Amino acid sequence: MKRPILSRAPRLAALSLVLLASCEAAGTLAGGGAQSDYLVARQALETGNYDLAVRRYDRLMGTLDSASAARVQLEYAHALLRANRFDDAIAAADPLIAGQSGSIQASALAVRGTARHEAARARLAQGQADGATRALLESAREDLTRFTRQNESLDTAGSMRARLQLIDADLETVSRT
């Protein structure tokens, strides 16, 4: 005896959700393309899947109009930072700092300053308290000082001011060695 279609509805709904989720993970949400890549990249960034976010943002680079490109470039730089690819994050933030203004430039300064600080901390953890580490720390301090002076309202939690204190402490460590 065949079951009525209504009794199969919950199973069909669950199957549909699984298929939709697998499409999103594969980057084919909404038929694929730039919008799909962006949705997948953004979701991956927000959920901590930084390698996937980096791949999807990288795929988007160069395919967007100028109105969207700066925001995507910033999110890409942030994904690189979160993926511990500090040199790449610095390189991705550089053109935004040079060519943008307002919140995009401010956020790029925060990303680059944080990436420089984290790169310096990685060097310190490896026992490299040298001139290159000092230069990273000083550059990080310059970026974050510029950020806090020009965009204090964007640092509502005080995380950039706190990071500046950590940078000063790290610079003292480098000076003592």
Secondary structure by P-SEA (a helix, b strand, c coil): cccccccaaaaaaaaaaaaaaaaaaacccccccaaaaaaaaaaaaaacaaaaaaaaaaaacccccccaaaaaaaaaaaaaaaacaaaaaaaaacccccccccaaaaaaaaaaaaaaaaaaaaaaaaccccaaaaaaaaaaaaaaaaaaaacccccccaaaaaaaaaaaaaaaaaaac
